[in-house]
Amino acid sequence: MFITHSQIELARLAEIARAAERAGRLIPPAFPLEATVAVNPFIGQAKENLATASVRLQRAAGIRSTQSPAEYALALREGRITDADLGEALKTSLLHPKPANIEALKSLVVSGTGEMPKPLPTIADLAAAATGTDWPSIIDKSFSLWASGHFDNGQALWSPAPGLDAFAAWRTWATNDLTAEIAGLAGFCAHVKAVPDTAEKAIQRAADILRLSENAAETVFHRLYMDLGGWSQHARWLLWQAELEGKSDDTLVGLLAIRLIWEEALLAHAPRITADWENTVAAHAAPIKPNMEQIALTILQDATELGQQRQLAYVLNRSETPDTAACKHRSFLQAAFCIDVRSETFRRALESVDPQIETIGFAGFFGLPISHKALGSDVSEAHLPVLLKPTIETDSHCGATCEQKLRITARTTRAWGRFRQAAVSSFAFIEAAGPFYAAKLVKDALGLANKSSTVEPTPRVVGELSADAKAETAAAVLNAMSLKQGHANFVLLLGHGGQVTNNPHKSAYHCGACGGYTGEVSARFLSALLNDPETRSGLAERGITIPDDTLFLAGLHNTTTDKVTLYADDALNGRETDLARIENWLEVAGHSARIERSVRLPGSTPLSVAARAHNWAEVRPEWGLAGCAAFIAAPRSATKGKNFRGRVFLHSYDWKADEGFGTLELILTAPVVVASWISLQYYGSTIAPGVFGGGNKLIHNVVGGIGVVEGNGGRLRPGLPLQSVHDGDKRVHEPMRLSVMIEAPRNAIIDVLERHPDIRDLFDNRWLHLFTLDEGKVDARYKPSLSWY
């Protein structure tokens, strides 16, 4: 068969387009500040192991996917990694070629460099070296100035070229922006005007001009995406959101085209770098294969995690003396908490207050796929994991007059805010009204500001839920919670959220399972649903009988202050004395939790922990999920009374009551994935803060309402701020991949992994470790390719 030149060229262009698509999928999404959730920064590398990811990320971003040799050497000296750990890690590693023995492994650590690796250069890097002009910095400033206006989410008073897609909007901007020409890149505006009118055509033209081979294109594109920092991650989020709705979004492709246009222009500007660029393209085309040092560092990371797993197994294997008296009697209070590691400390404290209390762990959205409109708002908030789509729409309604008053107040506040920020009126505001703000500034500085907040009405369904739908929803939740029987007199459903002041990342302290919002809406909706007589009747028909005297109560656990707010509403029916008893238990438990947490918080005492929530200058109001290391899904009897030091996600699960293992499948595909995103975000922000971290809180400025930059411009900074993982002297988060421990039959777990290859990839490539438990004791460890050690 004869193949024409044009057919070859079409095939090449198609491969270039596929390479751009693949490179975009290597970028993690960055969620906006209003609903920040943890994201696995290695999400695009899930089908590769840690060592291979190191090769890719070194090329694209100049980072490792492990700690440095010096950090492992320190762990060896301090005994945090033992020879036994090294031996086990070497034996179980599937990487090749690997060090022959423990001594060879240690020698690689000693001889390794502590410096971060360098990425392959962009044309901008090469042109900067050749001309003496800092082109990467110029691109950063010019691009970020445009992007901060284009992607603005209501913060700015004006946005350039509204309504156009990213590529078209940037072309309109760049043909009139003289930044590049003033810096010496003559004819840049004309160059932009002459490029093709679509991002796809611009990418194909650039691939020709830059002589990108099919093998090199993907990692070249990945390098340029990483060069744009959080802006490409925001574009990836736009694509993520669109695909949840069954749509698509071309912003990510547009950003790649923009960055390639700069590369084209700079290659023409500095033609003497052509040979260096050809060598760089050849390096990009080389196979992505780890070297001996990258393999050794991966094995050392395995050894580090083996040490932590050994400590965890020791805690689990300790025998606790059961409270036989409590076992024989019905509990007075069952308190269902989110699986968040911050709940572990409070749960342990609460159970120690009285033997009549038991606690339950479940994802903080309580299995409810809710989209909620808050009081006086038309914005739909998805209160569920970002992996899922909402199917129940709720709102908080307080009557037409009340709603109108709230809307007028909100509009007045927005108008006043715009007057204070506008280009001209801001000067008049400072001159005329500035002195009247002195009292407010003093109150804020002393922590005396008004701390009151409006309590919204109980969420209600928009439209109606039929009696059958109520019962089906309630049964699904109770089945998933392993709470079909044995209900206490009171069942407390506790969502959680943080409380901070003057902190753009405040939503990051809320519930990740609730999409970066608090768990209040889900908890209140579920408690009302489970108290509904229609629901109870329908549950009985489905074999779930709730005692008549069981009352469900909603609450919100404030993780910054360890105080709990209960939403009793009108459901008490004369049981106020019981409520007072529960509130006293919660206060005692909160005091115990604050004592434990104060030891870790710098400059804190048990009495000052709660005050950090109101301090506008506090950069560490709480540690969030720093220290998270494991996920355990088992009956509470396996973990009760055992101190996991606020480092473990605790999910209640009884496999014997899980007919068909539907709940097991749900746990592995939702809560485990959310927990892994949290764990790997902390991991990435710790080992590579310059790329995956959010930078220094002290110099943050909010941009567009979607993210932060450091200082007065530059790249958008996704990830966790430095102060979230570091206390100023040392790390507070030890970077480790999550150890997932599930009490369930091995074959049932394997069945789930076979049906969900994306979840299997996480375990096969050891982005997560998987263990089974038997009667609360570690029983087996997962071996890649669906087997067990």
N, C-alpha and C positions, 0 to 999 in steps of 0.2 A: 504493500500500500504506500502510495506516494504522499508525503506530508509536506505541505508548502511552508515557506518562510512565515507567511502571515498566520498560519495555524500554530506554528511554534511560538510566535510572538503573543498570540492570544492566550495560549496555554501559560506562558510566562506571566502575563499580566493577571491572569486568574489566580496564579499561585501567589503573586505579590498581594493581591486583595485578601487571599486567605491568610497570608502571613500577618497582615495588618489586623485581621479579625482575631487571630490567635494571640497576638501580642496584647491586644486590648483585654482579652480574657485573663491575662496574667496579672492585671492590675486589680487590687482590692477596692471595693466601693467605700467611700467615706460619707457617712450620714451627716446631715446638717445639725447644727447645734441645738435646734429646738427639740430634736428627738435623737440624740446621739446614742448609738448602741455600739458595743464592742464588735470589731470586725477582725477576722483572721487575716493578717497582712500577707500570709503565705497561701491564700486561698487559690491562687493561680498555679501554685506548685504542688497541689495536693496529690497529683498523680506521679510525683517524683519523690525520692527519698531525700533526707536532709543533706546528704553530701552532694547529690546532684543539684539540689536547689542552691547550694553554696556556689557552685560553678556559675549557674545562670545569674544569680544575684550579684556575684562579683563583676561579671561583665556589664550588667545593666545598672548597678547602683554602687559598686565599690564596697560591698558589705559581705560578711559571712552570714550563714544561717545558724552558726553556733557561737559560743563564747570564744575568747581569744586563748592562745596557748598559755599566756601568763596567768589567766584566771583559772584554768584547769590546774596549772602547776601549784597555785596557791591552795586550791582545794585538796590537792594531794598532800601538801605539807601540813595542812590543818587537820587531816584525817577525815575530811568529809567524803573523800573517795578512797576506798581501801583497795588493797591488792585483790581481795576477793571480788570486789565490784568490777575491777578491770578484767579479771579472768573470766567472769561471767559474761561481761559485755563483749569481749573478744570471741568467746565461744558461740554466742547467739547471733553475732553480727552476720548479715548476709552480704556484706559489701566485699568487693575484691578489686585489686589486691589489698590485703590488710596486713598490719604488722604481724610478724611471726610469733611474738610472745609479749609478755607484760613489759619486759625491759626495753624492747624495741619500741613499744608504744610510749613509754615514759620518755625515751630519748627524743622522740619526735616532738614532745611537748616542750622539753628543755631547749631544743634547737629552734623551735618555731619563733616567728616574729610576733611581737605584740602589736604591731602597727596594723591598721585597717588596710585591706587590699584596695587597689585603685581600679576604678571601672575602665573599660575601654573608652578612649576619648571620642567625643563628638567632633564634628567639623568645627564647631564653635571653640572647643578646647584647643584644637590644633591651630586655628586662626589666631587665637589669643596668644599662644606661644610664639607664633611667627611675626605678629604685628605689634605686640606689646599692648594691645587694647583688650580690656577684659570683656570680651563678647558674651560669655555666659552670664555675667552680671547684668549687662545691658539687656539681654533677652529676658532675663528674670524680671527686671523692673518694667520693661515695656509690656511684656505679656501680662504680668500680674495687674498692672494698672488697667489694662483693657478688661481682663477677666473679672476683676472685682466689681466692675460696673455691669458687665454683661450678665453675670450669674447672680446679681444682687437679688435678695429675697425680701425686699421691703425696707432695708436699712437706709439706702441712699435716696436722695431726693430726685436724682436724675440718672438715667441709664442710657448709654450710647446705643443707637440703632435698635430700639426695642422691636420685638416681633420677628426679627431675622434669626435664622439658625446661626450657630457659633461661627462657622466658616465664613458665611456671607457677612456677618456682623464684623468679624475681624478684618476682612478685606476692606470694608468701608472705612474702618478706623485706620488701618495701616497705610492706606493710600494718602492719608492726610497727616499722619504722625511722623514728624521729622526727627524723632529720637535717633534712629539708626543713621540717618544722613549726617546729623550733627556730629555723631561719634566717628564718622569717616566712611560709612558704607554708602558711597555715592550711588544714586539711582535706585535705592531700595523701594521707594514708593512706586516708581515705574515698573520695577520688577514684580511687585505684588499685583499691580493692575493687569499685568500681562499673563498671569498664571491662569490655568483653566478655571471655569466657573463652578466646578463641583469639587468637593474634597476627594472623592474617589479618583477623578482624573488628575488632580494635583499630586496625589500620592504616586500614581503610576508614572507621571512625568518625572517626578523627583527620583524615583527608583532608577529610571534610565540615566538621568544626569549624574547621579551619584554612583552609577554602575554597581547596583546592589545585585548580588547573585541570589538565587532562590534560597540557597542554604543560609545566607547571611541575613536576609531581610527581617526575619522574625525577631532576632535578638537586637538588630539595629533599631527596629521600631520600639521594642521593649525599653532599650536604653533611652530613647527620646521621651517615651511616656514617663519613665522614672525621673527624667530631668525636669519635668514639669511639676513634680511633687504632688501636693494635694489637689491641684487643679485637675489632673487626669483622674484622680480618685473620685472627685466630685462628678466628673463626667461619667465615670463607671457607675456611680450611684444612679444617675439619671437613666442609664440603660437598664440597670437592675429594676428600678421602679416601673419602667415602661414594660419590661418583659413580664412582670407580675400581672399586668393588665392585658397580656397577650399582644402587646405592641412592640415597637422598636424605637430606637433613638440614635441619631447619627452624630451626636456631640463629640463622642470619643474619637471617631474617625476624623472629624473636623479639627480637633486639637492636634492630631498627628500630622495632618496636612499643613497646619500652620507652622509647626516646628520644623518640618521638612523644607518649607519655603525659606526659612532662615538659613538652613544648612546649604541649600542651593546658592543663595546669594553670597554666603561667606566663602564657599569654594571658588566662586568666580572672583571674589575680592582678593583672595590669597591663593592663586594657582600653584604657588611653590609647595603647598602642602599636599598636592595630589598624590605623590608617592606614599606619604605617610598615611593618607586616607585609604589607599588601596591595600596597604598592609593591615590597617584596622579592619577593613571589610573581610580580608582573608582570616583574621583572628575570629571575627564573628561567625564565619562559615565553619570553623573547626567544630568537631563533635563536642557535645556537652558531656564531658567525662571527668569525674573527680580524680584529683591526684592523691598521693599517699597521705599528705598532710591533711587534706580535707576529709579523707576517710578516717584518719586517726582522731581528728577533732569530733567527728560524729560519734565514734565509739566512746570517746571520753564523755560526751554528753549522755550517751546511754548509761555509762557507769555512774554519772552523777545522779541520774534518775533512779537507778537501781538502789542507791543508798537511801534515797527518800522513800522508795517503795518498801524497803526493809524496815524502816522506822514505822511506816504506816501499818504494815503487817503485824509488827510487834504490838501496836495499840489495839488492833482488831483482835488479835489472838489472846489478849489478856482476858481472863475469866472474870466476869462481874457477878457478884452475889445478887440474884434477883430478889426483888421485894415481893415475897409470896403473898403478903396481905393485900398489896395493891392488885396483884394478878387475879385475885378471887372476886374482886368487886368492880362494879361498873365505874368508869372514870367520871368524875364530875365535870372536867373540862378537857376537851380535845382542841388543841390549837394548831391550825394548819398554816405553816410558814412557806415562803418561797424557798427554793433549794439554794439560793444565794449563800455564799460562804459566810457572809456577815450574820446570817440567821443562825448559824451553828452555835455561836457563842451565846446568843439570847435563848435559844431552845434549851441548851444545857442548863443555863441559869434558871429558866422557868421550871423545868422538871425537878430541880433540886429544892424548890420552894415547898412543894407539897406532893405526896405520893398519889393524890387524886388527879394529877395533871399528866397528860401525855401529849406529845407533839407529833406532827405529821409534816413531811416535806413534799412539796409539789411545785411545779413551775408556777411563777407568780401571776400568770394570766389565768390560772385555774382552768385551762383548756377551753376558754371562751373566746371565739374568734370575733372580737368586738371592734367596731369602728364607732368612735364616740365624739359627739359635739358637746363641748363644755358649755357651761352656763353663759348665755349671751354671745355665743360664737357660732360662726357658720363653717368653721374649719373642722374637717373630719380627721380625727386622730386614731391611728391604727394601734390599738392596745393589745398587741400580740407579737410573737416572734416575727422578725422581718422575713423569715423563710415562708410565711403563710399569708393567705389573703383573708380579710375579714368577711364574714357572712351575716353577722348580726349588727344592725345599726341602732345605736342608743343615743339619747341626749339627756341633759339635765334641764328641766323646765320649771320655771317658777311663776308662770302666769304672764299674760300679755303686758300688763303694766310694768311688772318687774323687769321683763326682758327689754322693753323699750327704754327704761331708765338705764339699764346696764349698757345698752348700745350707745346711748347718748353720752354716757360717761366715758366709754372707750374711745368714741370719736373725738371727744374733747381732749382726752389725754394724748391721742395721736396728733391732733392739730397743735397742741401746746408743745409737744416734743419736736414737731417739724419747725415751729417758730424758733425754738431754742437752737436748732441745728442749722437752719438755713444760712446761706452764704452771707446775706446782708443783715438780717434781723438778729443773728447770733451776737453781733457786736453790741447792738442796742440792749439786748437781754442782759448781757454781762454788766453793762454800765448801770442799768436801771434796777434790775432785780437781783443781781449778784449778792449784795449785802444781806438780803433776806434769807439766803440759803446758809448763812453762817450757823444759825442754830441747828439746822438739819445736819450739817457737816459734823458739828460737835457731838450731837446725839449718835450719829452713825459711828464716829470714832470711839465713843464710850460704850457702844453696844446698847444704847438706850432707845433705838428707833422703834417705831410702832411694829409689833410683831404679830398683830392680829391678822387673820385671814378668813375669807368667806367660806363657809361650809356649804357645798352644793347639795341640792336635793338628791335623793336616791335616783340613780340612772334608770331610765325607762326605755323600753323598746319603741323605736319609731314604727308605727303600725301596730300590729298585734301578733303575739305568739299564741297559737292554738294550744289547747290543753295537751294535745298529743305532742306538740313540739316542745312544750315546757318539760314534759316528763322525759322525752328522748334526750334533750340537752342535759337535764339533771342526771339521768342515769349514766350517760357517757362520762360525765365528770366524776361521779362517785365511783364508777368502775375503774377509771384511770387512777383515782386516788387510793384504790384498795380500801374504800370506805363504804362498802355495801351493808355492813352490819356492825354491831357493837358501838352504836353511837352514844356519846356522853350526854349528860344533861344539857351542857352548852358546847357547841362546836364553833370555835372562833376561826374565822377566815381572815388571815392577816396578809394584806398586800404590803409592799414596802416602798419607800422612797427616801432620798436624802434631803437634807436642808442645808443650803449654803447661801452666802451673801456675796454679791459682786464677783460671780464666778461664771464665765461664759460656758463652761463645761458642766453646768449643774445637772443637765439631763443625764450625764454619764453616771451620776450617783443614784439614779432611779433604777427601775426594774428593766433589765435587758429583755426578759421574756415578755414585757409589756411594751416593747418597741421604744424604750427610752422615756416612757411616762411612768408615773407611780402606779402601784397596783390597786389604788383605791376604787376605781371604777369597776374593775373585775370582781373584787371582793364584795362590794356593796350590791352589785347586780346579782351575784350568785347567792348571797345570803337571802335576799328578797325572794329569789326564785325558789330556794329550798324551803322557805317558810310558807310558801303559797299553798293553800289547801288543795288546789287543782293539781299542782305538781306532786304533792304527797300521795294523792289518790292514784295518779298515773304511775308513780313509782311502785306502789303496792301491787299494781297489776303486772309490773315487770319484775316482781320478786324482791324488791328492795323496800323493806318496811322500816320506817323511821319512827321511833317511839313518839307518842303524843307530847311528852314533856321535853323533847329535844328541841332546843332553840338555836338557830344559826345566827351568829353575830358577826358583823364585818368590822375590820379595824385596819389601821395603817401603822406599820412599824417604821418609825423614823430612825434610819440607820446611823445618822450623825449624832443624835442625842440619846438613842436607845430608849425613847419614850413611845408609848403606844396610844393612839387615839381610837376610841371605840365609837361606832355609829349605831347606837342602840335604836334610834328612831322611835317608833311606837310599838315595837314588837315585844316589849318586856312583859306586859300584862301582869303587873304587880310583883315582878321579880327583881325589884330594885336592890334589895338586900344582897341577892346573889351577884348582881352586877358590881356592887361596891366591893364584894369579896374578890371578884376577878380582877378588878382594877388595882386592888392592893397587891395581889400576886404579881401583876405586870410591873408595878412600880418597884417592888422588891427585886424582881429579876432584872429590870433595867439598871438598877443601882449596881448589882453584881457585875453585869456586862460592862458598865462604864469603868468599874475598877479594873477589870481585866484588860480592856482596850487602852486605858490610860498609860499602861506600862510601855506600849509600843508607840504612842503618839508623842513626838518631840515637844518638850516644854509643857506637858499636860499633867493634870492631877485628876482624880475621880470627880472632883467638884467643878473642874473647868472644862470637861469634855463637852458638855452640852452647849456651853457658851461659844464654842468655836463655830457653831452654826450661824451665829449672828455677827461674827467679826468680819467686816468687809476687807480686812487686810490679811486674813488667814489663808495661806496657800495650801495648807494640809488640814482641812476641816475633819477629814477622816481618811483612812487608807483605802477606802473602796474595796476592791477585790484583790489587792496586792497580797501575795503569798499563796494564792489559790494553787493547789497541787493535785487534787484528786476529786473524783466523782464517784459516789457510792449509791447504788440503787439496791435496797434490801429492806426487810422489815426493820422497824425501829429497834427491835430487841437486839439486833446485831451491832448497833452503834450507841445505844443509850448508855449514858454514864461515862462514855469514853471521850477524852479531851482531844479534839483535833485542832485546837488552837486557831479556830476561825480560818482553816485552810481547805476545807472539804465541802463540796456540794453534796447535800444529803437528800436523796429522793426516796420516799417511802414506796416500797414495791413488794408485793407478795405473789410470787410466781404461781403458787399453788391455787390462787384464786383467779388466775389470768387464763381463762379458757380461750384456747386458740392463739394465745400469746400476742394479742393485739396491743395490749398495753406495753409489752416489751418492745414491740416494733416502734410504738410511739416514742418511748424513752430514747431509743437509739437514734431515731431520725429527727428528733426535735430538741429535747433538753440536753442531750449529750452534745449535739452540734452547737447549740448556743453556748454551752459551757466551754467547748473547745475554742470557739471564737474568742471568748473572754480570756482564756488561758494563753492562747497564742498571741493575742494583742499585747498582753502584759509581757510575754516572752520577747516579741519583736521590739516593743518600746524600750526594753531593757538592754538587749544585745546590740541594737542598732538605733539608738535614739536620734541620730542625725537624719535618718531616712524614715523610720517608722514611728518616731516619737513626736509629741506635740510641742516640743521646745520649752522655753522658760516662761512660766506664768507671769513673772515680774515685768516682762516686756511684751506681753500679748496685746494685740489689738484685734477687735472683732471686725471681720470683713463680710459684708453682704448678708449678715445674719446666718451664714452657712459655716463659717470656720474662723480660724485665727491666723494671723501672721505675727512674726516677731519684729518689733519696731514699726517702721512706717511703710513697710511694703515687702515685696518678695513672694516666695512660694507659700501657698496655703499649707499649714502644718496639721496633718491628721494625726491620729494616735493619741497616746497618753502624755500629758505634760511631764517634764522631768520630776517635778515635785510629787507626782503620784507614785513613783517607783524608787525614789531616792530621798534620804533624810538630810542631805547636805554633806554628810561624811561618807556614807556607804549606801549600797543598794538595800532596799527593804523587800524587794521582790527577787527571789532566786529563780532565774529563768529555767523552767522545766516544762516539758510537755505533760499534758494531763494524763493521770493514771485512772482509767475507768474500771470500776469494780462492780460487778452485777451478780446478784444471787439468783441464778436461773440455770436450767439445764444447758449444757454446752451446745447440744444439737439445735436447741431452739434459737440460740444466738447465731449460730452458723446459718440457719435458715433465713434469718433476717438479713444478714450480710450478703447472702447470695442474691436476695431480691433487691438490694440497694447497693450497687457497685460504687457509688460516690462515697458512701459511708465506709464500705470495705476499704477503699483507697486510703482513708485516714489511718486505719489500723495496719494495713499491709505495708504502708510506707512510713509507719511509726511517727506520724504526727500526733497520734494518741497511742497509749498503751492500754491493753484490754486484759482483765482478769475475771475469773469466776470465783464466787464465794460459795461455801457450803456451811450452813449453820453459822454464818458470820465470820468464818475463817477463810483465808486465801487458799484456793483449791487448785487453780490452774492458770497458766498464762497463755495468751493467744500467740500463735506462731503464724507469720504471714503465709498466705495460701490456704486459709481455712483449716488450720489444725491447731493443736495445743501442745505446750510443753508439759 
